């Protein structure tokens, strides 16, 4: 597979997952602000922006609509929901030969419907826009799973989706890492991750911070848990690299970093997850960055292996050596 197509598929997976997760997080946060008049809207909004990596404006109080404008509609910082969908569409436009027509049509229609969804949200409430994004992301995921062959292209898209999902779940937990264990805000974490109903069925309604953190981080069966997603990403990298390699250790840096992050979660002693949770989450976030950089170096390198130069461009007419421009 061409490196540019592999990179486009990888980033399609990341951008669609980013739009979906951001819509989930913002939907729950906005509902919380609207339903509870005792909540400090400005402080809560600034915490949310910090979690999402968006610089909050100085000296300007934030409320439901201002934070929605920044996170959902704005094009000023490049990480809004609208920007993520636009970037996913542009990557799909450049990789039409390795995606299905249904996938392209879904992304294109989603992008073209953003203006109408934003208009509906301003008239009926932000939930209209978030529901639109979540539904379209689910449709795209379903079309991907049902129309794309399980080849390298699918693996790159799934790898991008997985790395982005780990990063977003870690950001979500970081927003509550300092809360008391009995805080009702942990319910917000479950709802934002789409895990509330599944968690209640798993733990028979018992709610505490330790169980919530364990469910989001190390549950083996929930598809959005960090552990499950890391394992999916590992499988993708293993299937992408079928060449004979070393008999000792991981063959590539991305596999090594993913394996280390997954094993550190998998073999944690019982009951210690909340101890030093913030540093543990920051380490996972760092691992996501390292994996992304390693994947880019390994598969998406821009420089050709041999740089050809026209002999006529050389002043003395000699044949340039390899790599000489």
Order of alpha helices (4+ residues) and beta strands (2+ residues): alpha-alpha-alpha-alpha-alpha-alpha-alpha-alpha-alpha-alpha-alpha-alpha-alpha-alpha
